Amino acid sequence: MNARNITARTITAFTAVATAICASGCAVLAQDEHAPADLYYGFTLIDPDAERLVENAFIVVSEGEIESVGSGEAPARDYAARFDMTSRYAMAGFIDAHGHITAGPHQISMTDDGPLVTIDAVDEVTRFHARAALAFGVTTVRNPGADPEASAAYDAHIAAGEWEGPDAVHAGAVIQPPPLGGTGFVYPQTEEGWFTEAQRQADLGMTYFKLYTGLTEEELALGVAAAHAAGLTPIAHLEAVSWTRAAELGVEQLLHALPLSPDLLEPEARETFLAERGADTRYYYRWFELVDFDGPLFQDMLETLAANDVVVDLTLLVNELTFVRAAREEMFGPEFSVYFHPDSLDASRAFLAAASTGWEAEDFTRAEGAMQRVYEFARRLDEAGVRLALGTDGAGGGPIYAREMRLHVDAGFSSWRVLRLATSETAASLGLDEHTGALRAGLEADIVFLRENPVEDVMNARTVDMVVTNGRAFTFEELSDPGAFDAGAPAGETG
């Protein structure tokens, strides 16, 4: 959300309601017929909020914003550019609520204190994945943790038009004890250090303060206090501390469908879980086998999350990649591997292989069966009124974004609901709905044009023909030409 658009939005906000699509699909006159504008016309507009398709629609874009939307004959004026989008489907640009857009590949090095895992930013990798994200229709990313200086630099490059990629809001370095480190992780050693780190991240323009799995309850509470003191939103990926307790302590958003705290299991199941838990990751699927969704502890968690308006970003892809071996080759197979930077692709494959070290065939069979429990977990959250956001835990969506959408359908969500989660619902959950998430006058011109209808099959979200971000239009081919995805060539020179 660049400053120019925020200023323009303030000036034009009072016109937003008057220029929305009217119920009959009628045309809306432009606010200023003399301003330079682009016209997109002839497409079918997808409105997930109203669950309707509007044929022969048009959108007028001026100064990076949507000026008017309607159907039928477009307003008569001289346009800077006209785009005939006949036979295309248009909807608001997708939002990835969990895209590590500035995170580089996992690296493991040996130090005097033992192995150190780092995920430091690399400009070449960032630019590569930013173009891939945009190519597949992702125009906004919530980056939940990375080097804050690299993330601030990313925003500057995007705002200046030097790089092509989604707009982003960020968490800075993730708060976690070793063996995670480098510029992407930090572990303050004193109470003052927690507040200093949160303020450092806020001063660099971060929005969120991410708290991680290795923290104690006392450290989690300190992290929440430090985040609030710096004006940041505390978010967390947790295991030791339960989601119930996190919500009570003031964590505002939770990440991943992996609430693996034993404190959420009923006493007998908890005893079994703790007795079986070893150094490997079998406990990931075992937690889902043991949890009682109707038990008082889980029900209390649901009530607490809903009462505290906690947002949950499910990232069902993480569960699938961990539990289902075949999904790894499907996701990173030859058709789409070109859209992942080779260094990141290799690191991700190695990381996933390491995550299932020691697993036997029976473990994979049980884990794959546990996916049905993951789906039920997602439904239980939704039925309890817990707010959801759609994210991938990738590098900004790219070709895996549609797969995350499909996993939500597999979990029982309708196509219309998933399309809302991809746009307006996630925008609202992240507080971005005054900027993006819908095709409405006064919002940023973030639009994706698809060749196939995603209402019929959400996997059609991959059939991107053109993307508009802040009024800048790119074809899929421009963003994905071989040079753009050549790891040895500079990205961002086309379009």
DARA-V285527 format. One record per residue. N is the residue number from 1. RES is the residue in three letters. SS is DSSP state (H for helix, E for strand, - for the rest). Layout:
# DARA-V285527
<<N & RES & SS> <N & RES & SS>>
This chain:
# DARA-V285527
<<1 & MET & -> <2 & ASN & -> <3 & ALA & H> <4 & ARG & H> <5 & ASN & H> <6 & ILE & H> <7 & THR & H> <8 & ALA & H> <9 & ARG & H> <10 & THR & H> <11 & ILE & H> <12 & THR & H> <13 & ALA & H> <14 & PHE & H> <15 & THR & H> <16 & ALA & -> <17 & VAL & -> <18 & ALA & -> <19 & THR & -> <20 & ALA & -> <21 & ILE & -> <22 & CYS & -> <23 & ALA & -> <24 & SER & -> <25 & GLY & -> <26 & CYS & -> <27 & ALA & -> <28 & VAL & -> <29 & LEU & -> <30 & ALA & -> <31 & GLN & -> <32 & ASP & -> <33 & GLU & -> <34 & HIS & -> <35 & ALA & -> <36 & PRO & -> <37 & ALA & -> <38 & ASP & E> <39 & LEU & E> <40 & TYR & E> <41 & TYR & E> <42 & GLY & E> <43 & PHE & E> <44 & THR & E> <45 & LEU & E> <46 & ILE & E> <47 & ASP & E> <48 & PRO & -> <49 & ASP & -> <50 & ALA & -> <51 & GLU & -> <52 & ARG & E> <53 & LEU & E> <54 & VAL & E> <55 & GLU & E> <56 & ASN & E> <57 & ALA & E> <58 & PHE & E> <59 & ILE & E> <60 & VAL & E> <61 & VAL & E> <62 & SER & E> <63 & GLU & -> <64 & GLY & -> <65 & GLU & E> <66 & ILE & E> <67 & GLU & E> <68 & SER & E> <69 & VAL & E> <70 & GLY & E> <71 & SER & E> <72 & GLY & -> <73 & GLU & -> <74 & ALA & -> <75 & PRO & -> <76 & ALA & -> <77 & ARG & -> <78 & ASP & -> <79 & TYR & -> <80 & ALA & -> <81 & ALA & E> <82 & ARG & E> <83 & PHE & E> <84 & ASP & E> <85 & MET & -> <86 & THR & -> <87 & SER & -> <88 & ARG & -> <89 & TYR & E> <90 & ALA & E> <91 & MET & E> <92 & ALA & E> <93 & GLY & -> <94 & PHE & E> <95 & ILE & E> <96 & ASP & E> <97 & ALA & -> <98 & HIS & -> <99 & GLY & E> <100 & HIS & -> <101 & ILE & -> <102 & THR & -> <103 & ALA & -> <104 & GLY & -> <105 & PRO & -> <106 & HIS & -> <107 & GLN & E> <108 & ILE & E> <109 & SER & E> <110 & MET & E> <111 & THR & E> <112 & ASP & -> <113 & ASP & -> <114 & GLY & E> <115 & PRO & E> <116 & LEU & E> <117 & VAL & E> <118 & THR & E> <119 & ILE & -> <120 & ASP & -> <121 & ALA & -> <122 & VAL & -> <123 & ASP & H> <124 & GLU & H> <125 & VAL & H> <126 & THR & H> <127 & ARG & H> <128 & PHE & H> <129 & HIS & H> <130 & ALA & H> <131 & ARG & H> <132 & ALA & H> <133 & ALA & H> <134 & LEU & H> <135 & ALA & H> <136 & PHE & -> <137 & GLY & -> <138 & VAL & E> <139 & THR & E> <140 & THR & E> <141 & VAL & E> <142 & ARG & E> <143 & ASN & E> <144 & PRO & E> <145 & GLY & -> <146 & ALA & -> <147 & ASP & -> <148 & PRO & H> <149 & GLU & H> <150 & ALA & H> <151 & SER & H> <152 & ALA & H> <153 & ALA & H> <154 & TYR & H> <155 & ASP & H> <156 & ALA & H> <157 & HIS & H> <158 & ILE & H> <159 & ALA & H> <160 & ALA & -> <161 & GLY & -> <162 & GLU & -> <163 & TRP & -> <164 & GLU & -> <165 & GLY & -> <166 & PRO & -> <167 & ASP & E> <168 & ALA & E> <169 & VAL & E> <170 & HIS & E> <171 & ALA & E> <172 & GLY & -> <173 & ALA & -> <174 & VAL & E> <175 & ILE & E> <176 & GLN & -> <177 & PRO & -> <178 & PRO & -> <179 & PRO & -> <180 & LEU & E> <181 & GLY & E> <182 & GLY & H> <183 & THR & H> <184 & GLY & H> <185 & PHE & E> <186 & VAL & E> <187 & TYR & -> <188 & PRO & -> <189 & GLN & -> <190 & THR & -> <191 & GLU & H> <192 & GLU & H> <193 & GLY & H> <194 & TRP & H> <195 & PHE & H> <196 & THR & H> <197 & GLU & H> <198 & ALA & H> <199 & GLN & H> <200 & ARG & H> <201 & GLN & H> <202 & ALA & H> <203 & ASP & H> <204 & LEU & -> <205 & GLY & -> <206 & MET & -> <207 & THR & -> <208 & TYR & E> <209 & PHE & E> <210 & LYS & E> <211 & LEU & E> <212 & TYR & -> <213 & THR & -> <214 & GLY & -> <215 & LEU & -> <216 & THR & -> <217 & GLU & H> <218 & GLU & H> <219 & GLU & H> <220 & LEU & H> <221 & ALA & H> <222 & LEU & H> <223 & GLY & H> <224 & VAL & H> <225 & ALA & H> <226 & ALA & H> <227 & ALA & H> <228 & HIS & H> <229 & ALA & H> <230 & ALA & -> <231 & GLY & -> <232 & LEU & -> <233 & THR & E> <234 & PRO & E> <235 & ILE & E> <236 & ALA & E> <237 & HIS & -> <238 & LEU & -> <239 & GLU & -> <240 & ALA & -> <241 & VAL & -> <242 & SER & -> <243 & TRP & H> <244 & THR & H> <245 & ARG & H> <246 & ALA & H> <247 & ALA & H> <248 & GLU & H> <249 & LEU & H> <250 & GLY & -> <251 & VAL & -> <252 & GLU & -> <253 & GLN & E> <254 & LEU & E> <255 & LEU & E> <256 & HIS & -> <257 & ALA & -> <258 & LEU & -> <259 & PRO & -> <260 & LEU & -> <261 & SER & -> <262 & PRO & H> <263 & ASP & H> <264 & LEU & H> <265 & LEU & -> <266 & GLU & -> <267 & PRO & H> <268 & GLU & H> <269 & ALA & H> <270 & ARG & H> <271 & GLU & H> <272 & THR & H> <273 & PHE & H> <274 & LEU & H> <275 & ALA & H> <276 & GLU & H> <277 & ARG & -> <278 & GLY & -> <279 & ALA & -> <280 & ASP & -> <281 & THR & -> <282 & ARG & H> <283 & TYR & H> <284 & TYR & H> <285 & TYR & H> <286 & ARG & H> <287 & TRP & H> <288 & PHE & H> <289 & GLU & H> <290 & LEU & H> <291 & VAL & -> <292 & ASP & -> <293 & PHE & -> <294 & ASP & -> <295 & GLY & -> <296 & PRO & H> <297 & LEU & H> <298 & PHE & H> <299 & GLN & H> <300 & ASP & H> <301 & MET & H> <302 & LEU & H> <303 & GLU & H> <304 & THR & H> <305 & LEU & H> <306 & ALA & H> <307 & ALA & H> <308 & ASN & -> <309 & ASP & -> <310 & VAL & -> <311 & VAL & E> <312 & VAL & E> <313 & ASP & E> <314 & LEU & -> <315 & THR & -> <316 & LEU & H> <317 & LEU & H> <318 & VAL & H> <319 & ASN & H> <320 & GLU & H> <321 & LEU & H> <322 & THR & H> <323 & PHE & H> <324 & VAL & -> <325 & ARG & H> <326 & ALA & H> <327 & ALA & H> <328 & ARG & H> <329 & GLU & H> <330 & GLU & H> <331 & MET & H> <332 & PHE & -> <333 & GLY & -> <334 & PRO & -> <335 & GLU & -> <336 & PHE & -> <337 & SER & H> <338 & VAL & H> <339 & TYR & H> <340 & PHE & -> <341 & HIS & -> <342 & PRO & H> <343 & ASP & H> <344 & SER & H> <345 & LEU & H> <346 & ASP & H> <347 & ALA & H> <348 & SER & H> <349 & ARG & H> <350 & ALA & H> <351 & PHE & H> <352 & LEU & H> <353 & ALA & H> <354 & ALA & H> <355 & ALA & H> <356 & SER & -> <357 & THR & -> <358 & GLY & -> <359 & TRP & -> <360 & GLU & -> <361 & ALA & H> <362 & GLU & H> <363 & ASP & H> <364 & PHE & H> <365 & THR & H> <366 & ARG & H> <367 & ALA & H> <368 & GLU & H> <369 & GLY & H> <370 & ALA & H> <371 & MET & H> <372 & GLN & H> <373 & ARG & H> <374 & VAL & H> <375 & TYR & H> <376 & GLU & H> <377 & PHE & H> <378 & ALA & H> <379 & ARG & H> <380 & ARG & H> <381 & LEU & H> <382 & ASP & H> <383 & GLU & H> <384 & ALA & -> <385 & GLY & -> <386 & VAL & -> <387 & ARG & E> <388 & LEU & E> <389 & ALA & E> <390 & LEU & -> <391 & GLY & -> <392 & THR & -> <393 & ASP & -> <394 & GLY & E> <395 & ALA & -> <396 & GLY & -> <397 & GLY & -> <398 & GLY & H> <399 & PRO & H> <400 & ILE & H> <401 & TYR & H> <402 & ALA & H> <403 & ARG & H> <404 & GLU & H> <405 & MET & H> <406 & ARG & H> <407 & LEU & H> <408 & HIS & H> <409 & VAL & H> <410 & ASP & H> <411 & ALA & -> <412 & GLY & -> <413 & PHE & -> <414 & SER & -> <415 & SER & H> <416 & TRP & H> <417 & ARG & H> <418 & VAL & H> <419 & LEU & H> <420 & ARG & H> <421 & LEU & H> <422 & ALA & H> <423 & THR & -> <424 & SER & H> <425 & GLU & H> <426 & THR & H> <427 & ALA & H> <428 & ALA & H> <429 & SER & H> <430 & LEU & -> <431 & GLY & -> <432 & LEU & -> <433 & ASP & -> <434 & GLU & -> <435 & HIS & -> <436 & THR & -> <437 & GLY & -> <438 & ALA & -> <439 & LEU & -> <440 & ARG & -> <441 & ALA & -> <442 & GLY & -> <443 & LEU & -> <444 & GLU & E> <445 & ALA & -> <446 & ASP & -> <447 & ILE & E> <448 & VAL & E> <449 & PHE & E> <450 & LEU & E> <451 & ARG & -> <452 & GLU & -> <453 & ASN & -> <454 & PRO & -> <455 & VAL & -> <456 & GLU & -> <457 & ASP & -> <458 & VAL & H> <459 & MET & H> <460 & ASN & H> <461 & ALA & H> <462 & ARG & H> <463 & THR & -> <464 & VAL & E> <465 & ASP & E> <466 & MET & E> <467 & VAL & E> <468 & VAL & E> <469 & THR & E> <470 & ASN & -> <471 & GLY & -> <472 & ARG & E> <473 & ALA & E> <474 & PHE & E> <475 & THR & E> <476 & PHE & H> <477 & GLU & H> <478 & GLU & H> <479 & LEU & H> <480 & SER & H> <481 & ASP & -> <482 & PRO & -> <483 & GLY & -> <484 & ALA & -> <485 & PHE & -> <486 & ASP & -> <487 & ALA & -> <488 & GLY & -> <489 & ALA & -> <490 & PRO & -> <491 & ALA & -> <492 & GLY & -> <493 & GLU & -> <494 & THR & -> <495 & GLY & ->>
